[in-house]
Amino acid sequence: MNTTAEKSNLITGNTGEWEVVIGLEVHAQVASNAKLFSGAPVGFGAGPNENVSFIDAGMPGMLPVINKFCVEQAVRTGLGLNAQIHTRSTFDRKNYFYPDLPQGYQISQFKNPIVGEGEIEVEREDGSSFKVGIERLHLEQDAGKSIHDMDPNATYVDLNRSGVALMEIVSRPDMRSALDAAAFVKKLRTIVRYLGTCDGDMEKGNMRADVNVSVRKPGGPLGTRCEIKNVNSMSYIVKAIEYEARRQIEILEDGGQIDQETRLFNVASGETRTMRSKEDAHDYRYFPDPDLLPLELEQAWIEEIRKTLPELPDAKKARLMADYGLSAYDAGVLVTKGARADYFEAAAKGRDAKLIANWTINDLLGRLAKEGHDIDDSPISAERLAGMVALIEDGTISSKIAKEVFEHLWASENTAAEIVEKHGLKQVTDTGAIEKAVDEVMAANPDKVEQAKAKPQLAGWFVGQVMKATGGKANPKAVNDIIQKKLGV
């Protein structure tokens, strides 16, 4: 991170400036049809305890069997994060008690994860970027869900999520602002979606973050961190970090000390609250799972997976800029989702790429976002948008008329050419007709004519009047040229 960015991220307290240090543990649900150690199905929306095998329920004598596809998905993710893939990794038992953890332990990876160190580059909204180190990625099984609001005197347990495969992606504490942390999660979500290893749907709990926050005086030693569990949206990540940093600063400035603990973020109040004292690794009594042999991968298999990787966001962004002359901002918006970039490239074949990008980003994506959709749900295909841009390029319609054509495209299945013909939207390029309209406007406003001759900048008023008189259909350049000629300016 550059010095300017570091300085702007400092928080001012009563005793001077403070620096917030942030690390993230992102839990990404593996995109798989079955769980990590059983054949039970994985799916959102099933009835309580419908997707549960004897293994997931922790029945005596049941033995876990590793899902090879989940391992492959973890390797793909590691390769996409420019991380080291370990050819040998082990599974451990992480011992703790929850009613929704029927085995009494979670199968995870502690000392020997499947993926080691990596690094990704993250872009900010202002166009600057920073790098975040990836410490590790390990596979583990999810717990079930305790439900407390169905009965005032009882807690219900749903084990549908029990045993679902998770990738825990642990970052280095390289972030210094809440916005940077959210940008990191956004970039990580984009990468796993491109790879097809996680759908990244935070609303369904398929991706969530444990946020580690500490504060210190700039350049000082690291402070005591607190972990905020299970934050499931970008905006909540920002709010939780900002509140927690302020809370810790106030405690330290009052002469107190920070207790290492796990906290929860209250969405309604925007505050964090204590959940439990933070455990250390020895509290979980990790030991190798005796039912699972070490996971040994062949390097040739890893290389086969590498060959199947898609073009990832950074490479795609660089190519869109090089091949289509797009700005970093436009290319960045388009590669946020692979489907957006695919739509753009399909529409841009043989067309003005910048014009296609403008219509895709500003008009189409803007309208889709307003109605709560994205490019996958677009009522305007890439082919139909390209057809409209072709009419702008050949002068059949103006950019202003195109706004009206766009509305018809949105509401119908007709092509742009059919819409223009049906609604009489073709641009007037007949100079004789335009000159007649100019003469009529000038004849009706002789005082304005004299003023414009004295002050040529007033000629724009006539352009507006002629465009209004022709229903916006006159070619603006032709209108302007004729007016300039008649005014002698």
C-alpha positions, 0 to 999 in steps of 0.5 A: 500500500502506498504512503498516501493510502496509508495516511488517509486510512489512519483514524484520529482519536483523542490521543492522536492517530491510530492504524487499524490492522485487518486480516480475514478468514473467508469461508467459501462453500465448495461448489459440489453436489455432495458433502466433503465426507459423505454422499449426502446431497448439497442444496439450498432450500431443502426441508430441515434434516432432509440432506443428512447421512448417518456420517453427517449425523455422527452415528457410531461406526460411520467412517468418512470418505473423502470427496475427490471433486471437493479436493479438485475444487480446492486445488483449482482455487489455490491455483487461481490464488497464485498459491502453493499446492501441497502434494501432501496434506492431512486432516485433523479433528478440531474438538469443541461442543455445539448442539449442531456438531453431532460428532463433537469435533470438526474435521479440518486441516491444521498443520498441513493444509492443502494450499499454502501461501499465495497472493492476489491484487485488489483494486479500489474504486479510485483505481489504485490497487494493493496486494494481499497475501494468502496465508493458507487455504484448507478444507473442512466440514461445516457444522449444522444450524441451531434454530432458537426462534421456533419455540421459546423453550427449546432449540431446534437443530437442522443438520442439512449443512453438517458435513458440507465442504468449506474452503477456509481462505486465510489472508495475511493482516495486510489490510488497513481500512474497512473498504480495503477489506470489503474490496478484498472479499469482493475480489476473492468472490470474483475469482472463485466464481470465475473458477466455478469453485464457489457461487459466492452467494453471501445471502445464502451463507455460501460465503462469509467472513470472520474479520480479525481487527486490531489497532495500533499506533502507526508503525507500532507493534501489533495490537490484540485482535478481536474476531468478528464471526460470520459477517455475510455482506460487503456493507456489514464487513465495512460497518463491523470493522469501523465500529470495532476499530473505534471501540478498541481505540476508545478502550485503549485511550481510556487506559484499558486493554483489549481482551482477545475474544470472538464477537458478533456483529449486530446488524440492527444496531451496527455494533459488535458484542462479545460472543466468547473468549477467543480460543487458541489452537491448543484449546481445540486439542487438535490431533490427526483424524485416525479415520483419514489417511494423509491426502497425497496428490500427484503433481501431474494431476495438479498440472492437469487441473491447471490446464483447465483454468479459465481466463481469470479476472486480472488477465481478462481485464488486461486483455479487454484494455489491450484488445478493445482500448477500454479504460481500466475502469470500464474493463474492471466493471465488465470483469466483475462477473464473467458473464458481463465480459462475455456479453460485452465481447459478443456485442463488440464484434465488429462494432465500436467497442467503446460505444458498446462498453458505454451502453453496457455499463451505463444503460444496461447494467444500470437498468438491471441493477435498478430492478435487482438483476444482473446481466444473466437476466437481461431482456436485451441480448448482446446481438440486439444491443449491437444492432442498436449501436450499428444504427448509431454508427451509420447515422440512422439514429442519434445517441439521443434517439437511441435512448428511446430505442433502448426502452423499446428494446427493453420492453419488446423482442424486436430488433433495433432496426424493426423498432426504428421503422415501426416508430418512425425514429430514423434520424433526419439527415436530409439537409434540405429538411434540416435547413427548412427547420433552421430557417423557420426557427430563425425567422421566428426569433430575429432578435436571437439571430442578431445576438448570436451573430454578435456572440457566436456561443449563443448559436447553441440555443438554435441547435436546441430549438431545431432539435426540439422542432424535429422531435430530436430526429435531426442529425445534430452535426448537420444542424450545427453546421447549417446554423453556423453557416447561416449566422456567418460565425 
